[in-house]
Amino acid sequence: MVQHESKPSGAAGSLSPGLPGDISFPLEIRLHGRGGQGGVTCAKLIAAIYARMGLHVQTFGDYGAERSGAPVRAFTRVNRVAIRNRNKVYRPDHLLVLDAALLGPQVLDGVAPGAVILLNSAEDVETCVGQFAAYRFGIIDATGIAREHGIGTSTVVIINTTLVGAYARLLGLPLEVLEDVYTRMGLSEDLPAAREAYEKVKIRQPDLAAVGPSPGGDPDDLPAVKPQTEHSEDIPPQLKTGDWSTQLPGYEDYVAPCNHACPAGNDVVGFIQALKTAGADAAARVLLETQALPSVCGRVCPAPCMHECNRNQMDGAVNIRSLERWISDHSGLALPAQKTDREHSVAVVGGGPAGLSAAYQLARRGHQVTIFEKAEKLGGVLRYGIPVYRLPEEALERDLKRILALGVRCECEHPVDRDEMERLYHKFDAVIVSKGFSDAYTLAAAGEQLDGIDQGLDFLARSRRGGATLSGDVVVIGGGNTAIDCARSAVRSGADSVKLVYRRSREEMPAITEEIEDALREGVQLLALRQPVAFRGVGRVAGIVLAEVELGEPDADGRRKPMVTERTHEMTCSRVLLALGQGNETELLPESWQLRDGRVWSAEGPVDIWFAGDCSTADGTVTHAIGNGRLAALEVLAALDGVESAVKRPDRGSVVAPAQIRFSHFPILAPHQDRHKVLESYRNSFEEVNLGLSGQEEAERCFSCGRCTQCDTCLVYCPEGIIYRTEEGYRIDEEYCKGCGICVAECPRRAMDLNDKSAEA
């Protein structure tokens, strides 16, 4: 506590226009404000005015390691004789409140009826009659006046000099004394605001007939003020400073960017934190709530979660995809089917990732599900479109076994046409169509009918069955994951050379970055900014004509539009694989029916048929299909049960941004990389190349954005020591929390926020 005292200057140096007759001495003044408002300086200004009038004064502030906005107090004493009292002011004759939100029993404590109160507020004086009837009361919008005069900044308005003008009028102090003090203290620029407050302050005299007990209690009941040397505790004891605050910190769950970006809807932070604290089975229990195919996604997902990971801004993204794989490879956990009071029967057309995901979610909730698959086995693109060196048979079968164990029935080699669709529609409560894409695209270039030009998906299906032997020079056309799979499989199938032709740059290839790098390492040559315009050969392809491409303005998906030039060259080849994408047709529906937002509608209204996966969204990744299949299942159940759909995407504004992470709290840790099997030759070898992580240590790198990990940072940094550990987490003692916000500012992962008390009420 720092104190400042002033002795009266001599008669020649002081102004002594008469003091108001109703001021008695000793005079004690207490001021309540917030850090940044200039409250302590306000108390000093008042002391300076009385000192210029020939009186003894004392002034000091009562504040510690508070930050801007935290409540502070200041005290001023005035007397005709030297002041020897060094205590704080407990029975103020004058009370100044710089922030109306601070008003409460603690602020009014010790203020006797008839005392002077000055309040900074934009309210009208009449609205405060009841509360302050027993006091000589003044009210002034000092904040508004100071803001108009540009005192302070747009966010932190300094009101001390303005409020003193209102105080001078309330006490009847001469304006010329105030002007003299401001001039001497270099505050002349603030005089216009002080004069305006002097003129505009609204004053009500006390209604002594209505005087009752003081809101703070009878001052005579307070203990006697001790000399400073005898103080062992403050008076009054155990001051409940929580009344000073307008905001209260609280623990919140915000959305991590990885969670927001996950197409499958996985709780990424949840399963990684469970892995850190409780092991693979605990992590699998979280993951399997949303993910039907963790062994699959842990290998083939393009991992948009990793692109959004806040750790990218520090030392590299958390290897989320491989952590998912590690969990699935090290846990045999399966979630049991739940019981339901209202069982439904649902047909799922298509046994690919979307259909399997939908079936899993429905069966887990206790419903009867039958999958109708046209192929010999379940899996769709997982079994027939992704090479075994990326997705081994045993990994796929592990996920399928978990799904079928829930009671899901499947009828393979069962194609569904329009007639069969109508039968299923009448037999089951609902139908989910997840048949994937339709026919693959072609180039429509001259010579495309030549032998040796095949669709890449057909080649990949033959390759999975072991019947895709190649030789000579192979050209793959495309830039997505299917194109990369074709190129790497062509290397393994015996091709002498493999070239990948893509019409945009490498940076704009939609394939997984790691897969592109693996392809280049295995010997695939990338020819970017090239567009096939014709094929050469007699009966069988022998060459390809490539035109150079220039990139123009971005198209609808944000990528720069390829502009084919007339500059061409010819390249020899013996086989061409097309990986250009697929169409998306709804040929299973009657012509009068339409697909709207994933559900089928007839002229009469909605029909209990939903589409899921690529045939609905055309997203084109396994992970998107899994996520969309899950959402379709939830939409079906909501419609059949007649309840509102629970499918809601989180608001982007609730996602934790990099700027909200305290990077200095975390050590620099390089990402743990996947292990790779290095072969002397990739020809004729379809062994799995990526072996994943060697352990679960990568989980330690997760920031846990937006979710408390009980790291104790808030507890340690709380300046008041009023945060406590409990079995559930932490408790904040609201009676003593001043709302300073230090705990929120120091939280390393945005798991806390300040909430307005009035909003909570």
C-alpha positions in Angstrom: 0.0 0.0 0.0 1.6 3.2 -1.2 0.5 6.4 0.6 0.8 10.1 -0.5 0.4 12.9 2.0 0.3 16.7 1.4 0.7 19.4 3.9 -1.0 22.8 3.3 1.1 25.2 1.5 1.6 28.6 3.0 -1.1 31.3 2.8 0.6 32.9 -0.1 0.5 29.7 -2.2 -2.9 28.4 -1.4 -6.4 29.3 -2.6 -8.9 29.6 0.2 -12.2 30.6 -1.2 -14.6 29.5 1.6 -15.2 25.8 2.1 -18.8 24.6 1.9 -20.4 24.9 5.3 -21.6 21.3 5.5 -18.2 19.7 5.2 -16.9 18.4 8.6 -13.5 17.1 9.4 -11.8 14.7 9.5 -13.2 13.9 6.0 -12.8 10.4 4.6 -13.4 9.5 0.9 -13.4 6.0 -0.7 -13.4 5.4 -4.4 -14.3 2.1 -6.2 -13.3 1.6 -9.8 -11.6 -0.7 -12.3 -8.0 -0.9 -13.4 -7.6 1.4 -16.4 -10.3 3.9 -15.5 -7.8 6.2 -13.6 -9.5 5.6 -10.2 -6.3 6.1 -8.1 -5.5 9.2 -10.0 -9.0 10.4 -9.4 -8.5 10.1 -5.6 -5.2 12.1 -5.9 -6.9 14.8 -7.9 -9.5 15.2 -5.1 -6.7 15.4 -2.6 -4.9 18.0 -4.7 -8.0 20.2 -4.7 -8.3 20.1 -1.0 -4.6 20.7 -0.6 -4.9 23.8 -2.7 -7.5 25.0 -0.3 -5.0 24.9 2.6 -6.0 21.5 4.1 -3.9 18.5 5.1 -4.6 15.5 2.8 -3.6 11.8 2.5 -4.3 9.6 -0.5 -3.4 6.0 -1.5 -4.6 3.2 -3.6 -5.5 -0.4 -2.6 -4.5 -2.7 -5.4 -2.0 -5.4 -6.2 -1.2 -7.5 -9.3 -4.5 -6.8 -10.9 -5.0 -6.3 -14.6 -7.0 -3.9 -16.6 -10.7 -4.1 -15.7 -10.2 -5.6 -12.3 -11.8 -3.8 -9.3 -9.5 -1.4 -7.4 -10.1 0.9 -4.4 -8.5 4.3 -3.5 -8.7 6.3 -0.4 -8.4 10.0 0.5 -8.4 11.7 3.9 -8.8 15.5 4.5 -8.3 17.3 7.8 -7.4 20.7 9.2 -4.6 19.2 11.2 -1.8 16.7 10.3 -3.2 13.2 9.5 -1.8 10.3 11.6 -4.3 7.6 10.6 -2.7 5.0 8.2 -5.6 2.7 7.9 -7.9 2.1 4.9 -11.2 4.0 4.8 -13.9 1.9 6.3 -16.6 4.6 7.1 -16.4 6.9 4.2 -18.2 10.3 4.3 -17.9 10.5 0.5 -18.2 7.5 -1.8 -17.3 7.6 -5.6 -18.2 4.7 -7.8 -16.7 4.7 -11.2 -18.5 1.6 -12.5 -22.2 1.0 -11.7 -21.6 -2.7 -12.1 -19.6 -2.7 -8.9 -22.5 -1.6 -6.8 -23.3 -4.0 -4.0 -23.2 -4.6 -0.3 -19.4 -4.6 -0.2 -19.1 -1.3 -2.0 -21.7 0.4 0.3 -20.2 -1.2 3.4 -19.8 1.4 6.2 -21.5 4.2 4.4 -23.8 6.0 6.8 -27.1 7.7 5.9 -26.6 11.3 4.8 -23.2 10.5 3.3 -22.3 11.7 -0.2 -22.4 9.2 -3.1 -21.4 10.0 -6.7 -22.1 7.4 -9.3 -20.8 7.2 -12.9 -23.8 5.9 -14.9 -25.9 6.8 -17.9 -29.0 6.1 -15.9 -31.4 8.9 -14.9 -31.2 10.1 -11.3 -34.9 9.2 -10.7 -34.2 5.5 -11.3 -31.9 5.4 -8.3 -34.1 7.2 -5.8 -35.1 4.1 -3.9 -31.7 2.7 -3.5 -30.0 6.0 -2.5 -32.8 7.9 -0.8 -30.8 8.1 2.4 -27.8 9.7 0.8 -26.8 13.0 -0.9 -26.7 11.4 -4.3 -25.2 12.6 -7.6 -25.1 10.8 -10.9 -23.2 11.7 -14.1 -22.4 9.8 -17.4 -18.7 10.5 -17.0 -17.9 7.7 -19.5 -20.0 9.2 -22.2 -18.6 12.7 -21.6 -15.0 11.5 -21.5 -15.5 9.5 -24.7 -16.9 12.6 -26.5 -13.8 14.6 -25.4 -11.4 11.8 -26.5 -10.0 11.1 -23.1 -8.4 7.6 -23.3 -9.0 5.2 -26.2 -12.1 3.9 -27.9 -11.8 0.7 -25.8 -10.5 2.1 -22.5 -12.1 5.5 -21.6 -10.3 7.3 -18.7 -13.0 9.1 -16.7 -11.1 10.4 -13.6 -10.7 14.1 -14.6 -14.3 14.2 -15.8 -15.8 12.7 -12.7 -13.9 15.1 -10.4 -15.8 17.9 -12.1 -19.1 16.3 -11.1 -17.7 15.8 -7.5 -16.8 19.5 -7.2 -20.3 20.5 -8.1 -21.8 17.9 -5.7 -19.7 19.2 -2.8 -20.0 22.9 -3.8 -16.3 23.2 -4.3 -15.2 26.2 -6.3 -14.7 25.5 -10.0 -11.7 27.9 -10.1 -9.8 25.7 -7.6 -10.4 22.7 -9.9 -9.2 24.7 -12.9 -6.1 25.8 -11.0 -5.2 22.3 -10.0 -5.7 20.9 -13.5 -3.5 23.6 -14.9 -0.7 22.9 -12.4 -0.9 19.1 -13.0 -0.8 19.5 -16.8 -4.4 18.4 -17.3 -5.7 21.6 -19.0 -6.9 19.6 -22.0 -9.3 17.7 -19.7 -10.9 20.8 -18.3 -13.7 21.0 -20.9 -14.9 17.5 -19.9 -14.7 18.4 -16.2 -16.7 21.6 -16.8 -19.3 19.7 -18.7 -19.6 17.2 -15.9 -19.8 20.1 -13.4 -22.8 21.5 -15.3 -24.6 18.2 -16.1 -24.4 16.2 -12.8 -27.8 15.4 -11.4 -28.1 15.8 -7.6 -30.7 14.6 -5.1 -30.6 15.6 -1.5 -31.1 12.9 1.1 -34.7 12.1 2.3 -33.9 11.9 6.0 -37.5 10.9 6.7 -37.0 7.7 4.7 -33.7 6.9 6.3 -33.4 3.3 7.4 -30.5 1.0 8.2 -27.4 1.6 6.0 -27.1 -1.0 3.3 -23.7 -1.8 4.8 -24.9 -1.9 8.3 -24.8 0.6 11.1 -21.2 2.1 11.2 -21.4 2.0 15.0 -21.5 -1.8 14.9 -18.2 -1.9 13.1 -15.1 -2.7 15.1 -12.9 0.1 16.2 -10.1 1.0 13.8 -6.8 -0.2 15.2 -3.4 1.5 14.7 -1.6 0.1 11.7 1.0 -1.7 13.9 -1.8 -3.7 15.5 -3.4 -5.0 12.3 -3.4 -8.8 12.0 -6.3 -9.0 9.5 -8.2 -6.6 7.3 -11.5 -5.1 8.4 -14.1 -6.2 7.7 -12.7 -9.8 7.7 -13.1 -12.1 4.7 -14.2 -9.4 2.3 -16.2 -11.3 -0.4 -14.6 -9.6 -3.4 -16.7 -11.6 -5.9 -19.3 -8.9 -5.6 -16.8 -6.6 -7.4 -16.9 -8.6 -10.7 -19.3 -8.4 -13.6 -17.7 -11.4 -15.3 -17.0 -14.9 -14.1 -14.6 -17.4 -15.6 -15.9 -20.9 -16.5 -14.7 -24.1 -18.1 -16.0 -24.5 -21.6 -15.7 -27.2 -24.3 -14.8 -25.5 -27.6 -14.5 -27.3 -30.9 -11.0 -28.4 -31.9 -10.2 -27.7 -35.6 -9.4 -31.4 -36.1 -12.9 -32.3 -34.9 -14.5 -29.7 -37.1 -12.5 -30.9 -40.1 -13.1 -34.6 -39.7 -15.6 -35.8 -42.4 -16.4 -38.9 -40.4 -17.5 -36.7 -37.4 -14.9 -38.3 -35.1 -14.1 -36.9 -31.7 -10.4 -36.6 -32.5 -9.4 -34.8 -29.3 -11.5 -37.3 -27.3 -9.9 -40.4 -28.6 -6.3 -39.0 -28.5 -6.7 -37.9 -24.9 -8.2 -41.2 -24.0 -5.2 -43.0 -25.6 -2.9 -40.8 -23.6 -4.5 -41.3 -20.2 -6.1 -44.8 -20.4 -4.8 -46.8 -23.4 -6.0 -48.2 -26.7 -9.3 -49.7 -25.5 -10.4 -46.5 -23.9 -9.5 -44.6 -27.1 -11.4 -47.2 -29.2 -14.5 -46.8 -27.1 -14.5 -43.1 -28.1 -13.6 -43.7 -31.7 -16.1 -46.4 -32.3 -19.0 -44.1 -31.4 -18.7 -42.5 -34.8 -16.3 -44.6 -36.8 -17.4 -47.9 -38.2 -14.1 -48.5 -40.1 -11.1 -47.4 -38.0 -8.7 -49.9 -39.5 -9.6 -48.6 -43.0 -9.6 -44.9 -42.2 -6.3 -45.2 -40.3 -4.7 -46.2 -43.6 -6.5 -44.5 -46.5 -8.1 -41.3 -45.0 -6.8 -38.0 -46.7 -6.6 -36.6 -43.1 -8.1 -33.1 -43.5 -7.9 -33.1 -39.7 -4.1 -33.0 -39.9 -4.3 -30.1 -42.3 -6.3 -28.1 -39.8 -4.3 -29.1 -36.7 -3.2 -26.1 -34.7 0.2 -27.8 -34.1 0.9 -27.0 -37.8 1.7 -23.5 -36.6 4.4 -24.8 -34.3 6.3 -27.9 -35.1 4.0 -30.0 -37.4 0.6 -31.5 -37.2 -0.2 -34.4 -34.9 -0.2 -37.6 -36.9 -3.9 -38.2 -36.3 -4.5 -40.7 -39.1 -1.7 -43.0 -37.8 -2.9 -42.7 -34.2 -6.3 -44.0 -35.4 -4.6 -46.9 -37.1 -2.6 -47.6 -34.0 -5.7 -47.8 -31.9 -7.5 -50.1 -34.3 -4.5 -52.3 -34.7 -4.0 -52.6 -30.9 -7.6 -52.9 -29.6 -10.1 -55.7 -30.2 -12.8 -53.7 -28.5 -16.3 -53.8 -30.1 -19.3 -51.7 -28.8 -22.4 -53.8 -28.1 -25.7 -53.3 -29.7 -28.1 -51.1 -27.6 -31.7 -52.0 -26.9 -34.5 -49.9 -28.3 -38.2 -49.7 -27.5 -39.1 -49.0 -31.1 -37.2 -51.3 -33.5 -37.1 -50.4 -37.2 -36.0 -52.4 -40.3 -33.8 -50.7 -42.8 -32.5 -51.9 -46.2 -29.0 -50.6 -47.2 -28.3 -50.7 -50.9 -24.6 -51.0 -51.4 -21.9 -52.4 -49.1 -19.2 -49.8 -49.6 -18.0 -47.4 -46.9 -21.2 -45.3 -46.7 -23.5 -48.3 -46.5 -21.3 -50.1 -44.0 -21.2 -46.9 -41.8 -25.0 -46.5 -42.0 -25.6 -50.2 -41.2 -23.2 -50.0 -38.2 -24.9 -46.9 -36.7 -28.4 -48.4 -37.1 -27.4 -51.8 -35.8 -25.6 -50.3 -32.8 -28.9 -48.6 -31.9 -30.8 -51.9 -31.9 -32.4 -51.9 -35.4 -32.6 -54.6 -38.0 -30.4 -53.9 -41.1 -29.9 -55.8 -44.3 -27.2 -54.8 -46.8 -27.8 -55.6 -50.5 -24.5 -55.7 -52.4 -24.2 -56.5 -56.1 -20.6 -57.8 -55.8 -19.4 -61.1 -54.4 -18.2 -59.6 -51.1 -18.9 -56.5 -49.0 -16.5 -53.6 -49.1 -17.2 -51.8 -52.4 -14.3 -49.5 -53.3 -12.5 -50.7 -50.1 -12.3 -54.2 -51.5 -12.2 -53.6 -55.3 -10.7 -50.1 -55.7 -7.9 -49.7 -53.1 -4.7 -51.8 -53.5 -3.8 -54.3 -50.8 -0.5 -52.6 -50.2 -2.5 -49.7 -48.8 -5.4 -51.6 -47.3 -4.6 -55.2 -46.5 -7.4 -57.8 -46.6 -7.0 -58.6 -42.9 -7.5 -54.9 -41.9 -10.7 -54.6 -43.9 -12.0 -57.9 -42.6 -11.4 -56.8 -39.0 -13.7 -53.9 -39.4 -16.3 -55.9 -41.3 -16.3 -58.5 -38.6 -17.1 -55.9 -36.0 -20.0 -54.5 -38.1 -21.6 -57.9 -38.8 -21.2 -59.0 -35.2 -24.0 -56.4 -34.4 -26.5 -58.6 -36.3 -26.2 -56.9 -39.7 -27.4 -59.2 -42.4 -26.0 -59.1 -45.9 -27.1 -60.4 -49.3 -24.2 -60.3 -51.7 -24.5 -60.8 -55.5 -27.8 -59.0 -55.2 -28.0 -56.1 -57.6 -30.8 -53.6 -57.2 -32.7 -52.0 -60.1 -35.8 -49.9 -60.1 -38.2 -52.9 -59.7 -36.1 -54.2 -56.8 -35.9 -50.7 -55.2 -39.7 -50.6 -55.2 -39.9 -54.0 -53.5 -37.4 -52.9 -50.8 -39.3 -49.7 -50.3 -42.5 -51.6 -49.5 -40.8 -54.3 -47.4 -38.7 -52.2 -45.1 -39.4 -49.2 -42.9 -36.7 -47.2 -44.8 -34.1 -47.6 -47.5 -30.6 -46.1 -47.6 -29.0 -46.1 -51.1 -25.2 -46.0 -50.9 -24.2 -47.4 -54.3 -21.3 -45.1 -54.8 -20.5 -43.4 -58.1 -21.9 -44.4 -61.4 -19.8 -45.0 -64.6 -16.3 -43.7 -64.9 -15.6 -40.7 -67.1 -13.8 -40.9 -70.4 -11.7 -38.3 -72.3 -13.8 -38.3 -75.5 -10.4 -37.9 -77.4 -9.6 -39.4 -80.8 -8.4 -43.0 -80.6 -9.8 -43.6 -77.1 -11.4 -46.9 -78.4 -8.1 -48.5 -79.0 -7.2 -51.7 -77.1 -4.9 -51.1 -74.2 -6.8 -48.1 -72.9 -8.7 -49.2 -69.8 -10.5 -47.7 -66.9 -8.3 -47.5 -63.8 -11.0 -48.8 -61.5 -11.3 -52.0 -63.6 -7.5 -52.4 -63.5 -7.5 -52.0 -59.7 -10.2 -54.6 -59.3 -8.2 -57.1 -61.4 -5.1 -56.2 -59.4 -6.8 -57.0 -56.1 -7.7 -60.4 -57.6 -4.1 -61.0 -58.7 -4.9 -60.9 -62.5 -3.3 -57.6 -63.7 0.1 -58.3 -65.2 1.5 -55.4 -67.2 4.6 -54.8 -69.3 6.1 -51.9 -71.3 5.4 -48.2 -70.8 2.2 -47.4 -68.9 0.6 -44.0 -68.8 -1.9 -43.1 -66.0 -4.2 -40.1 -66.6 -5.5 -38.3 -63.6 -4.4 -36.7 -60.3 -6.6 -38.1 -57.6 -6.1 -41.0 -55.2 -7.4 -43.5 -57.8 -4.7 -42.3 -60.3 -2.0 -42.7 -57.7 -3.2 -46.1 -56.8 -3.2 -47.1 -60.5 0.3 -45.8 -61.0 1.8 -47.5 -57.9 -0.1 -50.8 -58.7 1.2 -50.6 -62.3 4.8 -50.5 -60.9 3.9 -53.6 -58.8 2.3 -55.4 -61.8 5.5 -55.4 -63.9 5.4 -52.2 -66.0 8.8 -51.2 -67.3 7.9 -47.5 -66.7 4.9 -45.6 -65.3 4.1 -42.0 -66.1 1.4 -40.0 -64.4 -0.2 -37.3 -66.6 -2.1 -34.5 -64.8 -3.6 -31.3 -66.3 -2.8 -29.1 -63.3 0.3 -28.7 -61.1 1.5 -31.1 -58.5 0.4 -28.6 -55.7 -3.2 -28.8 -57.0 -3.4 -32.6 -57.2 -6.3 -33.8 -55.0 -4.5 -37.0 -54.0 -3.1 -37.6 -50.5 0.2 -35.8 -50.4 2.0 -38.7 -48.7 0.7 -41.1 -51.5 2.1 -38.8 -54.2 5.5 -38.8 -52.4 5.4 -42.6 -52.1 4.6 -42.9 -55.8 7.5 -40.7 -56.8 9.8 -42.6 -54.5 8.7 -45.9 -56.1 9.7 -44.6 -59.6 6.5 -43.1 -61.0 7.2 -40.0 -63.2 4.9 -37.1 -62.9 4.1 -35.1 -66.1 2.1 -32.1 -64.8 0.3 -29.4 -66.8 -0.3 -31.9 -69.6 -3.7 -32.8 -71.2 -4.1 -35.9 -73.5 -5.8 -34.8 -76.8 -5.4 -37.9 -78.9 -4.2 -41.5 -78.9 -2.1 -43.2 -81.7 -2.0 -46.8 -82.8 -3.3 -49.4 -85.2 -5.8 -51.6 -83.3 -3.9 -51.0 -80.1 -2.6 -47.9 -78.4 1.1 -47.2 -79.2 1.3 -43.5 -78.4 -0.4 -40.5 -76.8 -0.6 -36.9 -77.9 -0.2 -34.4 -75.0 -1.0 -30.7 -75.1 0.7 -28.3 -72.8 -1.6 -26.6 -70.3 -1.6 -23.1 -68.7 -3.5 -22.3 -65.6 -6.1 -19.6 -65.7 -8.4 -18.1 -63.1 -9.7 -20.2 -60.2 -12.8 -22.3 -61.0 -15.7 -23.1 -58.7 -13.7 -25.4 -56.4 -10.9 -22.8 -56.0 -8.4 -24.4 -58.2 -7.0 -22.6 -61.3 -8.8 -23.5 -64.5 -6.6 -25.5 -67.0 -6.3 -23.8 -70.4 -5.2 -26.3 -73.1 -2.7 -24.8 -75.6 -1.9 -25.8 -79.1 1.6 -26.8 -78.1 1.7 -30.6 -78.3 4.1 -33.5 -78.3 3.7 -37.3 -78.8 4.9 -39.9 -76.3 5.0 -43.7 -76.9 3.2 -46.1 -74.5 1.8 -49.6 -74.5 -1.0 -49.2 -71.9 -3.2 -46.3 -70.7 -5.2 -46.2 -67.5 -7.9 -43.6 -67.1 -8.6 -42.3 -63.6 -10.7 -39.2 -64.4 -13.5 -39.7 -61.8 -17.0 -41.0 -62.1 -20.6 -39.8 -62.7 -23.3 -39.5 -60.2 -26.7 -40.8 -61.4 -29.9 -41.7 -59.6 -31.1 -44.2 -62.1 -32.8 -46.4 -59.4 -35.6 -43.8 -58.8 -38.7 -43.4 -60.9 -38.5 -40.3 -63.1 -41.1 -38.4 -61.1 -39.1 -38.8 -57.9 -36.3 -36.3 -56.9 -33.4 -36.3 -54.6 -33.3 -33.3 -52.2 -30.6 -32.9 -49.6 -30.1 -36.6 -49.4 -33.8 -37.6 -49.2 -36.1 -38.7 -51.9 -39.3 -36.8 -52.6 -42.3 -37.6 -54.7 -45.1 -35.3 -55.8 -47.0 -36.2 -52.5 -44.1 -35.4 -50.2 -41.0 -37.0 -48.7 -40.4 -40.7 -49.2 -38.6 -43.0 -46.7 -35.6 -43.4 -49.0 -32.3 -41.7 -48.4 -29.1 -41.5 -50.4 -25.7 -41.6 -48.7 -22.1 -41.4 -49.7 -20.8 -40.5 -53.2 -24.1 -41.1 -54.9 -25.5 -38.3 -52.7 -22.6 -35.9 -52.1 -20.0 -36.8 -54.7 -17.3 -36.0 -52.2 -15.1 -38.8 -53.5 -13.3 -39.9 -50.3 -13.8 -42.9 -48.1 -13.9 -40.7 -45.0 -16.6 -38.5 -46.4 -18.6 -41.5 -47.3 -18.3 -43.0 -43.8 -19.4 -39.7 -42.3 -22.3 -39.2 -44.7 -23.5 -42.8 -44.1 -23.6 -42.1 -40.3 -25.5 -38.9 -40.8 -28.0 -40.6 -43.1 -28.6 -43.3 -40.5 -29.4 -40.6 -37.9 -31.7 -38.8 -40.3 -33.6 -42.0 -41.0 -34.1 -42.7 -37.3 -35.3 -39.2 -36.6 -37.8 -39.3 -39.4 -39.1 -42.8 -38.4 -39.4 -41.8 -34.8 -41.0 -38.4 -35.7 -38.4 -36.3 -33.8 -36.2 -33.4 -34.9 -33.0 -34.4 -36.5 -30.0 -34.2 -34.1 -27.6 -33.7 -37.0 -26.0 -30.2 -36.5 -22.7 -28.9 -37.7 -20.8 -26.8 -35.1 -20.5 -23.1 -35.7 -17.1 -22.2 -37.2 -16.9 -19.4 -34.7 -16.6 -21.9 -31.8 -13.5 -23.6 -33.4 -10.2 -22.9 -31.5 -7.9 -20.8 -33.7 -4.1 -20.9 -33.5 -4.1 -17.4 -31.9 -6.0 -18.9 -28.9 -3.3 -21.5 -28.2 -0.5 -20.6 -25.8 2.3 -22.2 -27.8 4.9 -21.2 -25.1 3.2 -23.7 -22.7 4.2 -26.7 -24.9 7.6 -28.1 -25.6 8.9 -28.5 -29.2 8.3 -32.1 -30.2 8.9 -33.3 -33.8 6.1 -35.5 -35.2 6.5 -39.2 -35.0 6.7 -40.4 -38.6 5.2 -43.6 -40.0 7.6 -46.5 -40.6 8.0 -47.6 -44.2 9.1 -51.0 -45.5 11.9 -50.4 -48.0 12.0 -52.9 -50.8 14.8 -53.3 -53.3 12.1 -53.6 -56.0 8.4 -52.9 -55.8 7.7 -55.0 -58.9 5.5 -58.0 -58.1 5.2 -57.0 -54.4 1.9 -56.0 -53.0 3.0 -56.1 -49.4 1.8 -53.3 -47.1 4.5 -50.5 -47.4 3.4 -48.1 -44.7 3.8 -49.9 -41.3 2.3 -47.0 -39.2 3.7 -45.8 -35.9 5.8 -47.8 -33.6 4.0 -46.7 -30.5 1.4 -44.3 -29.1 3.9 -41.5 -28.1 2.5 -39.2 -30.8 -0.6 -38.8 -28.7 1.5 -36.7 -26.3 1.8 -33.9 -28.9 -2.0 -33.2 -29.0 -2.8 -29.7 -27.6 -6.3 -30.9 -26.7 -7.6 -27.7 -28.2 -10.8 -26.4 -26.5 -10.9 -29.1 -23.9 -9.6 -29.1 -20.3 -6.9 -31.6 -19.4 -6.6 -30.6 -15.8 -3.1 -29.2 -16.4 -3.4 -26.9 -13.3 -2.4 -23.8 -15.2 -5.5 -21.9 -14.1 -4.9 -23.0 -10.5 -1.3 -21.9 -10.5 -1.9 -18.5 -12.1 -4.9 -17.4 -10.1 -3.7 -14.4 -8.2 -6.3 -14.9 -5.5 -5.8 -18.6 -5.0 -9.5 -19.4 -5.3 -9.4 -22.2 -7.9 -9.6 -25.7 -6.4 -9.3 -29.2 -7.7 -12.4 -31.5 -7.4 -13.1 -35.0 -8.6 -14.9 -33.5 -11.6 -12.1 -31.0 -12.5 -11.9 -27.5 -10.9 -14.1 -25.3 -8.8 -13.9 -21.5 -8.8 -15.0 -19.8 -5.6 -17.5 -17.3 -7.0 -17.7 -15.4 -3.7 -14.1 -14.2 -4.0 -13.4 -14.3 -7.8 -12.9 -10.7 -9.0 -13.3 -11.7 -12.7 -9.7 -10.5 -13.5 -9.5 -13.1 -16.3 -5.9 -14.1 -15.7 -6.9 -17.8 -15.6 -8.6 -17.5 -18.9 -5.7 -15.6 -20.5 -3.2 -18.2 -19.3 -5.2 -21.3 -20.3 -3.0 -22.9 -22.9 -5.8 -24.5 -24.9 -8.9 -22.2 -24.7 -10.7 -24.4 -22.3 -12.0 -21.4 -20.3 -13.9 -18.2 -21.0 -15.2 -15.2 -19.2 -19.0 -15.1 -19.0 -21.1 -12.0 -18.2 -22.8 -12.4 -14.9 -25.9 -10.6 -15.9 -26.3 -12.9 -18.9 -26.0 -16.0 -16.7 -28.7 -14.5 -14.4 
